[in-house]
Amino acid sequence: MMSTPRKRISLKSRTPARQALIICMHEMQYGSIRNLPIVGGEPVLQQAKVIRRRNLAKQSTVKPVNKNFYLKASHLQLLKLLDEIGDGVLDMISFREGLPCELEHSAA
């Protein structure tokens, strides 16, 4: 039995606010975003605190972003959570290699 291929979703197909969130994580590569307001399912990145983590033993550089890359499963899980939250605050998103990996969200 053959499985059907998963539909690929591009960054460009998301709203500007969601694009900005994903681009921020991609450019910083390692770090966290704290106290991210969510309004109507959309992140308000300007009001959050973005923390970039660096390893002093390694040289890390900001990676330029091709604005038409395909989203990974962890991106899609994060966007689905934004829809579920609707209005609220994400306490913290940790990201590694530009991908969201851990979330903290206060229970309603």
HELIX and SHEET records of a PDB file:
HELIX    1   1 LEU A   11  SER A   13  5                                   3    
HELIX    2   2 PRO A   16  MET A   28  1                                  13    
HELIX    3   3 LEU A   45  GLN A   47  5                                   3    
HELIX    4   4 ALA A   73  ILE A   85  1                                  13    
SHEET    1   A 3 GLU A  42  PRO A  43  0                                        
SHEET    2   A 3 GLY A  31  VAL A  39 -1                                        
SHEET    3   A 3 LYS A  49  ARG A  52 -1                                        
SHEET    1   B 4 GLU A  42  PRO A  43  0                                        
SHEET    2   B 4 GLY A  31  VAL A  39 -1                                        
SHEET    3   B 4 GLY A  88  ARG A  96 -1                                        
SHEET    4   B 4 LEU A  99  HIS A 105 -1                                        
END                                                                             
